[in-house]
Amino acid sequence: MEGGEEVWQWQIKKMAWSVTTVVISCTVLILWKKLWSKPRRIRSVLHKQGITGPTPSFLLGNLSEIQKIQSQFSNLSSSSLPDQWFHSLFPFLHQWRKQYGPIFLYSTGNKQHLYVGDPELLKELNLTRSLDLGKPSYLSKALKPMLGYGITRANGEYWSLQRNIIAPQFFLSKIQNMVDFMEESTKEIMRKWERCITESGGKIAEIVIDDDLKAITADVICKACFGSSYAQGNQIFAKLAALQVVLAKSNFLFGFTNLRFLPTKENREIWRLEKEFEKLILKVIEDRRQENQRHVKENRKDLLQIIIDGAADADISRWGILKKLRREHETKKMIVDMCSNIYFAGSESTALLVTWTLLLLAKNPHWQERLRSEILDTFPNMPPHCFQDMDKFRKLKQLTMVIQESLRLYPPGLTAPREALEDIKIGGVVVPKGTNIWVFILALHRDPEIWGEDAAKFRPERFEGGVSEACKHPQAYLPFGHGSRICVGQNFALIEAKIILCLLLSNFSFSISPNYRHFPSFKMMLMPKYGAPLLVTKL
């Protein structure tokens, strides 16, 4: 018996050692492939095509060099670099571009990044429609608490499904049904500003416009797209803002190490906000489902209802995306993610567009007067519902030029990142699977080689003949992204911005407050770091 037990124990130990050896071997193999083999293959393929860059170190890549370069620019502002301040946002990109040219390769840890600033390659990138080119997976993981895997972060067929559901709702014919909400929400803020001016004892008051503009665009999204109550919308956007502050760290954007799984104070805060944010959106969805069951407003077809119906009717056999998990759970998650993306993208970017436009007009009063005259000629007396005539927007040529110039100088989205999900050929460049492609929109928009020596100046007249005549390489103008992933809501954002500006400029004049500090900063989008206080005068 004892001999049998010893043999049995020896066999157990042998089995345990075998399992341990296999686990260790697999772990080593995975780490070797992830940390050495895959990065080396990517760099080798690109090096053979003449694409070089700073030499990376093992494990860290170029992180040390990036941090060293960034530390040199950490205290610089637009007052320090009046025409070139934007280089201080990602100074390592600027330095390496001068050193290695418009196309170069660099590393952050095991992630390999291909910087693309060459107009010809950008043109090919714009023409690429393959689903093998998507959003970087590491960014999707970092932004998951706020955006999940919604349309701005999803890839492949999962992204295609969401786009097919959402995109038709932002055609001009559908936007026409939303313009009254845009007008109503703007007039509410106008009444608030009028009260501020009256309380100041004169015809002028200092108003921090950026928060109020966010209130307008948030209210429009809630009413037009989701039918949410004002209170629900306020709660959702408060959680979104809090999440944005916590997540807006430059350490994830270019692939810096993220330890989101550790229970640090910051991560616990993210987890808490994520749960509360999801709970609020689920409440909106559940309220709608209960209304549907009671047949309340049964003919309503706002964006929320379209999303609910589209997700429920998804053809599983065609898309093959809900097979592995229970359909009900996965459908609900998809609805939550789609809603969170629209809440964020549909409000933040438009509010920033209008904020930067008003700041530019406050600095250029002659253009402010030109726009005011054009607006009043097109919409005399501003009667209610006057914006229903969409054809009149075509007459606002100068306003369109100013908005285009504002988007050039201060695009809300600074970068347009992509990841090669499979080996893919873009133009004459073979991009290996796993390569992250980076396009720095702001640098392209202010490049003198593309826009001329006055690239840093506010000159809306450059767009008088359209984008094709405004610059040397029109494909380098990317205010709404590029290629198949171009923003589905760009028409919505432009119409909303025009309505807000028409109402505000016809009722108020704007000048720069002495308390304004021009310090554009990156917090997931380009925004004024110290707010946007303007002197607002009632006309």
N, C-alpha and C positions, 0 to 999 in steps of 0.2 A: 504493500500500500504506500509506504513512505517513498519508495522508488518511483511509483506512479505519480505521486503528488509532485515530486521534484521535476519529473519530466514535464508534467502539466505546467508548473510554474515557469520552467525554462522556456516552454513553447509560448506562454503568455508574454514573457519578457522579450523573446525574439520577435513576436508579432508587434509588440509595442515599439521596439526599436525600428522595425521595418516601417511601421506607420509614420513614426517620427522622421525617419530618413526621407520617406516620400514627401511628407509635408514640407520639410526643410528644403528638399531639392526643388519642389514646385515653387516655393516662395522665392528661392534664389533665382530660378529660371524666370519667374514673372518680373522680379526686380531688375534682373539683367536685361530683359527685353525692354522694360519700360524706361530704365535709367540710362541704358547704354546702346542697345541694339537699334531701337526705333529712332532715337535722336540722331545716332550716327548715320543711319540710312537716309534720313531726311536731308541732313547736311551734305552728305556725299552726293546725292542726286542733284541738289541745287548748286553745289560747288562745281560739278562737272559742266554746268551750264553758264559758268562764269559769275555766279552770284556769291559774293563774299560778305564779310561783316566782321565785327569784333570777335576775337578768339574767346570761346567760352571755357570756363573751368568745369571740372567734373562735379556733378551734383548741383552747384550753384548757377552754372551758366554764366551770364553777364550781370547777375544781380548786384554784385559788389560794385561794379563800374556804374551801373544805373543809379544806385544809391549815392555814390560819390558825386556824380554829375548833378543829381537832383538837389543835394545839400547845398551846392553852390548857387542855386537859383531860388532857394526856399523863401527868401525874404524880398525878392524882387516883385515889383508890381508894374502896372501900366505907366505909372509916373516915372519909374526907373528906366523902362524901355517903351517909350511912347508909341513907336511903330512896330515893335517886335515883341511885345509882351506875351503874345500867344506861345512863343517858343519856351517860355518859362513853365508852361503847363506840363509838357513832356520834353524837357530839354535834351534828354539823351537821343531822342529821335532826330532833333534838329542837328545835334553834333555829329551823329553818325551819317546823316544824309549829306552833310558837307564833306565828310571823310570818305564815304563809300558810294555816293551817288544816289539816285532816286529809287533804286531797288537794292535792298540789302537784307541780310539775315542776322538775327540775334537770338539769344536764348534766355529764358528765365527758368531756372531749374531744369526739368526735363522737357519743357515746352519750347518748341521752335517757332519763331515768328518771322514771317516774310513781310517786310515793309514795302508797300507799293506806292510810289509817288510819281511814276512815269505815266504821262498822259496816254501814250499809245497802249500800254498794258492795261490802264484803267478802262480804255475803250473796249478792249476785249473782255475785261471783267464785267462791264456793264451788259455785254451781249450774252454772257453765260447764263443759261436758264436751267442747267442741270441741278437736280436735287442732291447731287454729290457735293455741292457747295452750300454749306449751311452756317449757322451761328456756332461759335466755339463752345464746345461742351463744358469746359471748365467755367466759362462765364455763366452758362445756364445754371450750373450748380451753385455758384456764388450768389446769383440773383433769385434763386428759387423761392426764398421766403417771401418775396414781394411779387414776383411775376410768374412763379411756377414754370410750367412748360406751355405757356400761352403762345400766341402767334408771333410775338417779338423774339421768342427764345427757342421755339420748337424747330425741328428739322424733318426733312423727308416727307413721307406721306402724312404724318401727323400734322405737320405745318400746312401742307397742301389742303387737307380737310378743313382746317380752321379758316384758311384764307378763302376757300370756296363758300363758306358760310357767311363770313363777315364782309368781304369785299363788295358784293352787290348792294349792301346797305349804305355804302358811301358813294354811290353814283349820284350825279347832280340831281337827277329826278327825285331821289330819296332825300337828299339834303334840303331840297326846297321845302319839305314838310317840317324841317327843324329850324328854319330861319326865325320864326316867331319866338321860339325859346331863346335864341341868341339875342334878339332885340329886347325881350322882357328882362333877361338877366342883366344885360348891360344897363338898362334904364334904372334898375334897382340900385346899382352902384353909383350911377349918376346922381340919383336923389341923395345918396349918402354923402357924396362929394359936395353937393349944394348945401347940405346941412353944415358940413365942416367949414365951408367958406363963410356962411352966414354967422356961425359961432365965432369965427375969427374976427368979426367986426368990420369986414371990408369985402372986396371982390376977389381976394386972393388968399390962398392957404397952402401951407406945405403939406403934401400928402405922399405917403409911401405907397406908390402905385402897385408894386409887384404882388403884394398879398391880395389886394382888391381884384386885380386881374385874374389871379388864380381862383378867386371866389366866383368870378363870372364864368370861366371855362368849366369849373367843377360843377356849377349849377346847371350849365347847359348839358353836360354829359349825363347828369342825374335825371334831368327832365326828358331830354330828347331820346336818350338811348336806353334808359332803364326805368323811367317812370318812378324813380325813388322819391321819397319825401325829402324835404330840405334837411330834416334832422338826421335821417339815415345817411344822406350824402355827406354832411358835415363830419359825422363819425368816421366814415370810410376814408375820407381824405385826410383826416387828422392822423389816422393810423398809417396811411400811405406816407405822409410827410415824416412821421417818426421813423418808419422803416428806412426811408431814403437817407435820412441823416446818419443812421447807424451803418447802413450798407455803403454809403458813398465814400469809400476808402480807395485810394489809388493802388493799394497793395494787391487787389484782385484783378484790376483791369488788364494788366499786361502779363498776368500769370504768376504773380508773386505767391508765395506759400500761403495757403488758407487752411486753418485748422478749425473748421466750423463744427467739428464733432466734439471738441473739447468744451466742458462746461465752464468756460470763462464768464466773467461778468457781462462782457459784450455779447457773447453768444446766447447767454440766458435771456438777455433783453431781446435779441432777435427772435428767439423761439417764442417768447411771450407775445410779442407784437404780431408774429406770423399767425399764431392761433387766434388772437383777437380779430385780426384783419380777415382771416378766412371765415370766422364766425359771423362777422357783419355781412359779408357777401352772401353767405349761405342763407342768412335771414332774408335778404332781398329776393333770392331765388325761391325760398320756401313761401314767402308772402305771395309771389307771383303764382306759384303752383296752387295755392289755396284759392286765389282769385279765379284761376282757370277752372277749378273744380266747382266753384259757385257760379261760374259763367259770368263773372264780373268783367265788363268791357271785353267780351269774347271776340270782338273783331279787331282788337288791338294787335298791331304787328310792329312794335318797336324792336330795337336791336336785342334787348334781353329775350323777348319772345322768340325772335328768329334764332338766337343761340340755343335756347332750350329745345326748340323744335328740331333744329339742325343736328344737335348732338344726339337727340333721341332717335332720329331717323337715319343715323350714320349706317352705311352699308358695311357691316363687319366683314363680310366675305370679300368685298372689294378693297377696303383699306387695310384690313388685317392688323388693327392696332389695339383692339380690345379683347383679343382672344385669351391672353394669359391671365387676366384678372377678371373679377366679376364685372359684368357690363354696367350694372347700376352704379357701383362705386367709381369706376373709371369715367363714366359719363358725367357724373356729378363733379369729379375733379376737373375734367376738361372744361365744364361750364364755369367753374370758379376761376380757373386760370385765364380763360378768354375774357371774362369780366374784369379781372384785376388788371390785365394788360390794357384794356380799353379805358378803364378809370385813370390809369397812370398816363399812358401815351396821349390820350384824348384831351387831357386837361393841361398837363405840365408844359408840353411843347408849344401849344398855342399861346398860353399865358406868357411864356418867355419871348416868343416872337413879338407879341404886342408890346411887352415891356421894353425890349431893346429898340423897337421901332420908335416908341415915344421918346426914349432917351436920345436917340439920334435926331429926331425932329426938334426936341428941346434945344439941342446944340446947333441946329440949322433952321432958324425961324423962317427964312425965306422959303424953304421947302414946305414948312408947315402952312404958310399962307397959300402957297400954290395948291396944296392938297385940299385945303378948306374951300377954296374957290371951286375946284373941280367937283368936290362932293356936293356942294350946295347947288351947283348947276345941274348935276345929275339927279339929285333927290331934293328938289325945292320944298321948303317948309317941313320936310321929314314927317309926313303923315304916318299914322300907325300902319303896319303891314306893308310899308313901301318896298321892303326888300324882297317881297314875293316875286317881283319881276326880275328874274335872274339875268335877263339880257342886258339890264342896265349896268351890271358889274363889268361888262366888257368895255364900257365907256370910261371906266376909272383907270385909264392907262398910266397916269402919273402915280396913283396909289399903288398900282401893281409894280411899277418900277422901284418905288421906295421899299416895298415889302421884299422884293427880290434882292435889293442891295442890303437890306437889314439881315436877310438870311445868309448873304455872302459874308458879311463882316462878323455876325454873331449867330452862327447856326446853333440851335439848341442841342443837337447831337454832334459831338466832336469827332467821333470815329465811326467807321463802318467795318467792324470785324467780321471775318469769315473763317471757316475751317474746311479744309479739304477732307470730306468724309470718306472719299476713295481717291486713288490716284486720278488726277484730272489735268488736262492740258488747257491752259489759258493763253491764247495767242500762240507764241512760240515757246512758252515756258511750261515744262512738265512739273506740276506741283504734287509732291508725294502726299499720300494719306497721312493725316495727323498734323499737317502744317497749318498754322494760324496765320491768316493774311490780314494785314493791318493797313487801312487807309485813313490818314489823318486829314479829315475834311477841312478843318480850320486852316491848316498850313497850305492846302491846295487853294482855298478861297482867297488867300492873301499873298500868293506867290507872284512877284513882279514879272517873272518870265511868262506867266499865263495871263495876267490882268494888266500888265504895264507898270510903269514907275509909280502910278498913283494908286496902287493896289491897296494901300492902307487907308485911303481917304474915302469919305462918303460921297459918292458920285452916282446917284440913281440914273442919271442920263445915259450911263454906259449900257443900260438895258433897253434903250429906246427902240432898238431894232431886234429885241429879243435876246435870249441867251446865246444863240448861235453867233451873234455879232458883238456880244459883250466882251468876249475874251478869245484868246488864241486857240484854246482847247475846251469847247463847251462840255465835253465829257468830264471835266474836272469840277463842274458845278454840281454839288451833291447835297443840297439842303435836306432832302428827304431820303437819303441813301441811294442805292444803285442796284441795277440788275432786277432779278425777279423778286428780291426782298425789299423793293422800294415801298415806302410807307403807304398802306392802303387808305389811310385817312387824310392824305394830303389835300384833296379837294375840300373836305370838311374843314380842315385847319385854315385853309386860305380864305374860304367864304366867311368863316367865323371871325377871323382876324380883320377882314375888310368891314364887316358889319360893326364890330366893336370900334374900330378906328373911325368909321364914318360918323357914328353917334358921338364919340368923345371929341373929335376935332371940330365938329359943327357946333358944339356947346361949350367947349373949354379951349383955352390956349395954355401951352406948357413951356416952362423955362427951367433951367437947371437950378436946383437948390444949392446954396453954399455948403450944405451938409452932405451933399452927394460925394462919395469917394469911388472913383472909377477903378474897380478891382474885379474884373471877370474871373470867376473861379470855376473849377470843375467839381460838381457834386452829382455825378451821373449825367448831368446836363450842364451847359454853360449858363451860369447865372451870376448876377451881381452879388458879390460876397457880402457887402454891407447894405444890401437893399437898394431901392431906387426911389429916393425922395425927390419929388419935383414940386415946383411952385405952380399951382393950378389956378387959373383965373377964369371966372365965369364970364362968358361973352353975352 
